[in-house]
Amino acid sequence: MQITKIKNRSILFTTSPASTWNLNVHLIKGEKKNYIIDTGVGSLGISPVKEYIKNDIKPIVVINTHYHWDHIWGNGLFRENIIVSHKMCREMIESKWEEMIQNNSKYICGEAQMYLPNLVFEKEMYFPEDKIRFIYTPGHTIDSISVLDEEEKVINVGDNIGDSMDEIIPNLYCESSLYADTLLKYSNMDFDTCISGHNVILGKEVIKRMQSMF
C-alpha cells in the first residue's frame, strides 16, 4: 500500500487489487471528524486506514461515492459509523449486491459484508464544521457523488475520471448529457487538486481537457 499526503489534511491510500488497475481510498482529517471516502474491496483492504487513525478520537464519517463493488465492500467494518451516499446508491447496493459478489468475488480482500449507507441525500449535503460538501454528480454511474474539501480546495470525484491518463473519460452508465452537466459543474467549482477512484492525483486543468474530449 502506498500512502500519500496531500496538502495538510488529505491522505491517499493506494493499492493494486489487480495488475491492470489501482484503487484509491481517501482520508480527510477534519477538525471535528475524519472522513473516509470509499471502503475498497473488503475488510483487510480498508483496515490500514482505520489503523492510521486508531489514536484519533474524532468520529468517522464514511462516504460511498457510488454503488460499485470496489468502493463499498469494506462498509461492514464501519457499522458503528455514519455512512453517507446518494439515495440511489443505497438502493443499488442492496439490489445489485449478490450480482457483484458473484461476478467479482476473486477481488475480495478479507471479508465483504453488505452494510448499507445510513445517511442519504439527493442534491447536496454539507458538514460546515469541517467545510466538507457532498454533491450529486452523475456520470460514471447515475448515483455518483463527489466530495469537496472547501478549506483545502481538494475534490474527490469518485470514478468520474477514468482509470488512467490514456482513458481519462470513464465508462458511463448513465446518459452522456448528465456527465456533460457534471463536467460543467466541476468547472465552476473552486478546487485545484482532483482525486479519483483509480487515477493519479491531478489538477483542475484535467476538467477542461475532459470537456474538450467529450
N, C-alpha and C positions, 0 to 999 in steps of 0.2 A: 504494500500500500504506500502510495506517495501522498505526503501531507504538505500542502502549500498554503502559506499565509498570504492573504490578500488584504492590503491596507491594514487597518488596526483590528477589525473585529470579525472578519470573514476568514474561514479556514476551509480549504477544499481537500477532500479525501478521495483519491483516485485509485481505482482497482481495474484489473483486466479480467473480467469473467470469461472472456473468450479471446482468442488470438487476434481477432479482427476488430474488436471494439473495446473502448474503455468506458468506465462508469464513474460519474462524479456524485458524491454526496456533499452537500454544502452546509456548513455550520456558521451561524451568525451569533456571536456572543453579545447580546444586547445588555443594556444596563439593568433591566428588570427581568428579562427572560432570555433563555437560549433557544434559538430557532434552528431546527434540523430540517433541511429541505430534501425530501425523498429518503426512502429507507432501504433502497437497494434490493439485493436478491436473497435476503434471508438473515436470520439472527446472527450468524457468525460474520457476515459481511458488514453489518451495521454496528456490531459490538465495539470496534475500535473507536467509534465516535462517542459512544457512551463512556468508554474508558477515558477518553480525552478530557471529559468534563466531570469526572466522577467526584471531584472535590469541590465542585461548584454547586452551591445550594439553590441557585435560581431555578424556577420552574422551567420545564422544557415544553416548547410548542413544536409539534411535528407538522410538516406540510407535505401533502402529496400533490405534485404538480399535474399529474394526470393518472389515469387508471392502469396503465401498462405495468405488467408484472415486474419488470426490472426497477420499478420505482416504488413498489408497495409491499414487497414480500417480507420486509423487516418490520412491518407495522406491529406485529404481535409482541415485540419487545417493548412497546410503549403503551401498554394497556392502561397505565395509570396517568397518562398524559393527554392533553388536548391534541387531537389530530385534525388539521384543517384541510379542506378541499372544496372544490366546486360541488354543488349539489348533484350534478350529473356524474361526477367522479365516484361518489359513494354508491350510486345506483349501478354504475357499470362494473365496479369492482365486484359487487355482490352477484351480478348476473353473469359475469364472464370468468369468475374465479376458477371454476373447475376446468373450463376450456384452456385457460392459461397454464394451469398446473399440468394438464395432460400434454400440452404441446411443448412445454419448456422446462420440464422438471429436471433435466440434466444440469441446469444452471443454478439450482437451489444450493445456497451456501448455509449449512446449518439447518434450521427449520423455517418453513414458510407457513405461517398460520394466518388465516383471514381475520383481520381486525379492521373494521370499517371506520372511516373518519367520523368523529363525533361532534364536529362543528363545521357546518357547511354554509356557503354563501352563493349568491348568483352573479353579482356585478363586481363589488369591491368589499374588502374588509380592511380595517386599519387598527394597528396597535400603536397608539400615539406615544406611549411612554418610551418606546424604542424606535419610533419613526419607521415602522415596518408596514408596508402596504401590500395586500394581496389583490391581484387584478385579474379579471376574467379575460383571457387572451386565446381564443380558439385558433387552431391552425393544424398542428400535428395531429391533435385529436379535438373533438368537439368540446371536451371538458377541460382543456388545458388552461392553466393559470400561470401567472408569473409573480415573483416576489421581488419587490423593490425596497432596498435599504436606502431610504431618503437621506439619511445622515452621511453615509459614505459614498452615495451615488453608484451603488453596485446593484445590478439586476440579475436575477436568475430566471431564465426563460424556459426552463424545462427542456423539452425536445423540440421547441420551435426553431432551433438551429440544428442543422444536420450533424451527423456523427463525425464528419471530418471536413477539412477545408476543401477537399475535392467534391464533397457532397454537402454543400453548405445549406441548400434548401432541403428540408426534411421531407420524408414521406408524409403525405397529407391524408388524413382520414375524416375530413370534413370538406365543405365547399371551399374552393380556392378563393372566392370573394371574401370569405371570413378571414382567411390568412392574410390577404392583402390589407384588410382593415386593421388587423393586428400589427402588421409591419408599420403602418401609418401611425398607429397608436404609440408604438415604440419610438418612432422618430420624433414624437412630440414630448417624450418623457425626458426628465433630467437625470441622466446617468452617464458615466464614462467607462464603466467596466461591465462586461457581459459574461455571465456564467451560464453554461448549459449542461444538459444531462450527460453528454458524451464527448463534446469537443474540447479544445484548449481554451484558455482564458483569452477573451477578445475585447476589443474596444468598441465604442458605439459606431464607429465607421462601418462595421460589418452590416449594420442595418441598411445603410444606403446601398451597399454592394448587393445585398439580397433583393432590395426593391428593384434595382436595375436588372437583375437576372430573372425576376419573377414575372 
